[in-house]
Structures are given as structure tokens and as C-alpha cells.
Amino acid sequence: MADRPRFGPAGVPPFFRLMSAQLANVPALLKAEGLDAFEYQAVRWGQKPQMKQQDAEQLKVEAEKNDVLLSLHGSYFINLCGKKDVVEASKQRLIACATAAHWMNAYIVVFHTGFYGNADKKEALKNCIRELNSVTETMRELGIGNVKLGPETMGRHFQLGTLDEVLAICEQVEQTHLVIDWSHLHARSGGALRTAEDFRETVARAEEKLGTEAVRNMHCHFSKIEFTYKTGERRHHILEEAAYGPDFRLLAEVIAEFKLRPVVICETPLLDIDAVKMRNIFLEIADKQSFSASASH
């Protein structure tokens, strides 16, 4: 887990690809930009790891060398609320992602839990928790103890993944880790994250359920987001687009105020560029708060 607030991109930034950078080069390139986190994207994976163990282990070495904390975003093809065959395939995809995360020493597999479908929402959550307990049991049998599962808050109304549902999963499933996608929360709530107090209230709800350390070490996704009131999330936008929320500065105030140390992963189209902007905003606010605190004594 992070020893300080860390910032990085969700996947290899486009400019790195234009440079024909290899995966193992990514940590050094991020470090040169002042970034210290990287979320590897395994979002199209099937039921087996779709990378070589050697490549994952090389990424691990380079990440440790450059002080870049690794996470992994699991397959999009996961639905733990569906029919039996869909659920079993989903569990295998999660295991595949956890196996690769173990190889590269990524501390968490972030994933989307699934869809309500025609099921009652409470029943869907209950089924999801049961299946995730089965997954973590398999992980322990395979010796994958260094990787947490991170159910993510989701941005569309038909997806299982409200804040309360994610908190319930983290309460009832061992080897899980809190993941808050702030843009998803904003979209799903119809744009409710408008003030620093809105962010504080979300942090307080999570702390009440999971405790201070779980909240302090949360994994985050952030971007500006476009949404509709009917369905929720529509698409991600860059930080400079003033027409969309939420405002990262408000979250940065809360991170600094409560001395949180989250991993903040940028999901805007400008992956590393906006990650650097978020880091700079946070450092500016943290410096101001520190100065104000010292001046008052």
C-alpha cells in the first residue's frame, strides 16, 4: 500500500506508445514525469493471464527500482451477478488477473462486479459477496496473498457498485480493498460532488463502515465526467473541461486535510498529463494547509 498520496495513469500513456516504449520502460518514464503509480490494464483478458510471467516480473523489477506502485485493472468481462456459467467464467478471469498481479507485485486488482439484470438488488449483492468469498479462498489456495481485490464504485445505474454496496463487499469479503471512482460516484448521483463537504461526507461514510486505515489507504480513480440523469456515466473528460465535474481541487483539499495517502489513478484521455496536474494541485494545497497550520501556532 501507498506510504503517501501517489499519482499515476490508467494504462500506458499515448505518448509512451508513440515512443515505442516497452512495458518495462514505463516506470522509468513515469518517474521522469514525477509520477509514482501505474495501473496496468488487463481489461480485455479471458480466463488465463494474457501476458508472460517473465514480462510481469520484469515490470515488477523496474517498478521497484523507480519507486512506482503497481495496480492492475481486471477484465471488463466480469459479472458476478449473472447465470452460473457466466459467474464461473468471471471468477476464472479474476483469478487470471490476480495471478498476473502476483507476478508483477501489483497490490490490488480493481474490477467491476457486474450487473443487476432482473435480480433484486439485495439478492444480487448477496450473490456477489458469496462468489467473491469463493474467489479469495481460491487465491489463498494458490498462494496469492499479496494481492487484494478492489470492487470499484460504478457510474451506471444498472451496475452493481454503489458506494454502500462496495462498502458492504469490503466488510464481508476478506482480502478486499476500498476502491472509489470519484467520477463514477459523481455521475451516478447526478453530479452530487460539488463541494469539499460532499467529498468529506463520502470519506466519513466509508470510515464509519471500514475504519480509518481502510479509508486512508483507498485506491481512487479520477476524471471529469459527462453523465445523463437517466443512465449515469456517459464518457470521461480531461481536467481542463470546465463544463464537467467533479473538481479535483475539492478532493485534494480533503486528502490533505485528513492526511489520506490514496493511490490516485487518472482516467482522463490525457492519462499522464492530467495525472501530473493532479499531483501538482495536491502538492500546492498540501503546502498551503501546512503553512496555515504552522502560522497558527
C-alpha positions, 0 to 999 in steps of 0.5 A, spaced: 500 500 500 501 507 498 506 510 504 503 517 501 498 520 496 501 517 489 499 519 482 499 515 476 495 513 469 490 508 467 494 504 462 500 506 458 500 513 456 499 515 448 505 518 448 509 512 451 506 508 445 508 513 440 515 512 443 515 505 442 516 504 449 516 497 452 512 495 458 518 495 462 520 502 460 514 505 463 516 506 470 522 509 468 518 514 464 513 515 469 518 517 474 521 522 469 514 525 469 514 525 477 509 520 477 509 514 482 503 509 480 501 505 474 495 501 473 496 496 468 490 494 464 488 487 463 481 489 461 480 485 455 483 478 458 479 471 458 480 466 463 488 465 463 493 471 464 494 474 457 501 476 458 508 472 460 510 471 467 517 473 465 514 480 462 510 481 469 516 480 473 520 484 469 515 490 470 515 488 477 523 489 477 523 496 474 517 498 478 521 497 484 527 500 482 523 507 480 519 507 486 512 506 482 506 502 485 503 497 481 495 496 480 492 492 475 485 493 472 481 486 471 477 484 465 471 488 463 468 481 462 466 480 469 459 479 472 458 476 478 451 477 478 449 473 472 447 465 470 452 460 473 456 459 467 457 466 466 459 467 474 464 461 473 467 464 467 468 471 471 471 468 477 476 464 472 478 471 469 479 474 476 483 469 478 487 470 471 488 477 473 490 476 480 495 471 478 498 476 473 498 481 479 502 476 483 507 476 478 508 483 477 507 485 485 501 489 483 497 490 490 490 490 488 486 488 482 480 493 481 474 490 477 467 491 476 462 486 479 457 486 474 450 487 473 443 487 476 439 484 470 432 482 473 435 480 480 433 484 486 438 488 488 439 485 495 439 478 492 444 480 487 449 483 492 448 477 496 450 473 490 456 477 489 459 477 496 458 469 496 462 468 489 467 473 491 468 469 498 469 463 493 474 467 489 479 469 495 479 462 498 481 460 491 487 465 491 489 463 498 489 456 495 494 458 490 498 462 494 496 469 492 496 473 498 499 479 496 494 481 492 487 484 494 481 485 490 478 492 489 470 492 487 470 499 484 464 504 485 460 504 478 457 510 474 451 506 471 445 505 474 444 498 472 451 496 475 452 493 481 457 498 485 454 503 489 458 506 494 454 502 500 454 496 496 462 496 495 462 498 502 458 492 504 463 487 499 469 490 503 466 488 510 464 481 508 469 479 503 476 478 506 482 480 502 478 486 499 480 493 498 476 500 498 476 502 491 472 509 489 471 512 482 470 519 484 467 520 477 463 514 477 460 516 484 459 523 481 455 521 475 451 516 478 448 521 483 447 526 478 453 530 479 452 530 487 460 532 488 460 539 488 463 541 494 469 539 499 463 537 504 460 532 499 467 529 498 468 529 506 461 526 507 463 520 502 470 519 506 466 519 513 461 514 510 466 509 508 470 510 515 464 509 519 463 502 515 471 500 514 475 504 519 480 509 518 486 505 515 481 502 510 479 509 508 486 512 508 489 507 504 483 507 498 485 506 491 481 512 487 480 513 480 479 520 477 476 524 471 471 529 469 465 526 467 459 527 462 453 523 465 445 523 463 440 523 469 437 517 466 443 512 465 449 515 469 456 515 466 456 517 459 464 518 457 470 521 461 473 528 460 480 531 461 481 536 467 481 542 463 473 541 461 470 546 465 463 544 463 464 537 467 465 535 474 467 533 479 473 538 481 479 535 483 481 541 487 475 539 492 478 532 493 485 534 494 483 539 499 480 533 503 486 528 502 490 533 505 486 535 510 485 528 513 492 526 511 489 520 506 495 517 502 490 514 496 493 511 490 490 516 485 489 513 478 487 518 472 482 516 467 482 522 463 484 521 455 490 525 457 492 519 462 499 522 464 498 529 463 492 530 467 495 525 472 501 530 473 496 536 474 493 532 479 499 531 483 501 538 482 494 541 485 495 536 491 502 538 492 500 546 492 494 545 497 498 540 501 503 546 502 498 551 503 494 547 509 501 546 512 503 553 512 496 555 515 497 550 520 504 552 522 502 560 522 497 558 527 501 556 532 
